[in-house]
Amino acid sequence: MSYIVTGGAGFIGSNMVKKLNEKGINDIIIIDSYGDEKMKNLLNLKFCDFVDYQDGLKVVSEYLNQVKDPQGFFHIGANADVLEYDPKKMMNENFEFSKMYCEYANSKNIPFIYASSSAVYGNGKGQFVNGGEEEPHNTYAWSKWLFDQYVLGNKDHFVSKVVGFRFFNVFGWGEFHKGKNANIVYRFYRFIKEKNFIDLFLNHIERDHIWVEDVAEVMYQAMIREDMLTGIYNLGGNHPISHRQVAEIVINTMMEEKIIPQKPVEEYIKFIEIPEDLKSKFQFYTHAAGQLDFITDIAKGNNAKMKEYVKALIRANK
């Protein structure tokens, strides 16, 4: 009775493995790539096998077809680099692999729960699923949008449940290997540690965030709940917060914990211009509009969760 988690050594995927372990599920197959830093996410987790997707789509497909009695498939792994300029590479990793995984789950009649992205909305105003407000503006966003269209176009033919979640900004433990692609809570914390100030874009930026452990809980619920039907859903905090507010949470928490000297928050912030090559690819506002009530209930209290995350980073000296 195996469960499959793609991206299982990564940020969100390792938290999904942790969640399954907490539910008493240890027979887990992880599909990911090797990397010394992210492999640390697997310490103290239970799983039964690890497959490197870089061996190619054919090899991974052949491996999956030999798995006995699969029960569920969580597809979280993706190339999430919004600055990736190789469309062929991005589409292979985020679209072709996703199709293969979905078709496999369907052939085994098991739930397929996958990660889409709020990046498909760009700076569209509505940001409702199927609201006609999608404006993908980088290759990553297009790859996610394309697979969503595949799911929507084939949903009447699926024999098993296929549920996609458009992740908004996810923060929490396990993102330390992500560099520039880490959430701003961690990045702002590292700015203070490394430079003693936070670089903040002059433009007003307001994003919807969600704690990674809440993401894992929602994805697990999507697998077991009979009322979660095939479709695509927003997954955020349903409470956008500005980059300035996040910076204040990080700074105030670090001052409260006596990691940095007490002084006005403004003295820890340095405003900078957003790079020209980033403007057309950047989301200035996101909001998980029309989110299911049970998701919003799970994801509430993000400001407090951000504060606790910063405290955890301090305790671990990250």
Secondary structure as GFF3:
##gff-version 3
##sequence-region A 1 318
A	DSSP	beta_strand	2	6	.	.	.	ID=ss1
A	DSSP	alpha_helix	11	22	.	.	.	ID=ss2
A	DSSP	beta_strand	28	32	.	.	.	ID=ss3
A	DSSP	alpha_helix	36	39	.	.	.	ID=ss4
A	DSSP	three_ten_helix	40	42	.	.	.	ID=ss5
A	DSSP	beta_strand	49	52	.	.	.	ID=ss6
A	DSSP	three_ten_helix	53	55	.	.	.	ID=ss7
A	DSSP	alpha_helix	57	64	.	.	.	ID=ss8
A	DSSP	beta_strand	70	75	.	.	.	ID=ss9
A	DSSP	alpha_helix	87	91	.	.	.	ID=ss10
A	DSSP	pi_helix	92	96	.	.	.	ID=ss11
A	DSSP	alpha_helix	97	107	.	.	.	ID=ss12
A	DSSP	beta_strand	112	117	.	.	.	ID=ss13
A	DSSP	three_ten_helix	118	121	.	.	.	ID=ss14
A	DSSP	alpha_helix	139	154	.	.	.	ID=ss15
A	DSSP	three_ten_helix	155	157	.	.	.	ID=ss16
A	DSSP	beta_strand	162	167	.	.	.	ID=ss17
A	DSSP	beta_strand	169	171	.	.	.	ID=ss18
A	DSSP	three_ten_helix	179	181	.	.	.	ID=ss19
A	DSSP	alpha_helix	184	195	.	.	.	ID=ss20
A	DSSP	beta_strand	198	201	.	.	.	ID=ss21
A	DSSP	beta_strand	206	207	.	.	.	ID=ss22
A	DSSP	beta_strand	209	211	.	.	.	ID=ss23
A	DSSP	alpha_helix	212	224	.	.	.	ID=ss24
A	DSSP	beta_strand	231	235	.	.	.	ID=ss25
A	DSSP	beta_strand	241	242	.	.	.	ID=ss26
A	DSSP	alpha_helix	243	256	.	.	.	ID=ss27
A	DSSP	three_ten_helix	265	268	.	.	.	ID=ss28
A	DSSP	beta_strand	269	272	.	.	.	ID=ss29
A	DSSP	alpha_helix	276	279	.	.	.	ID=ss30
A	DSSP	alpha_helix	293	299	.	.	.	ID=ss31
A	DSSP	alpha_helix	302	315	.	.	.	ID=ss32
###
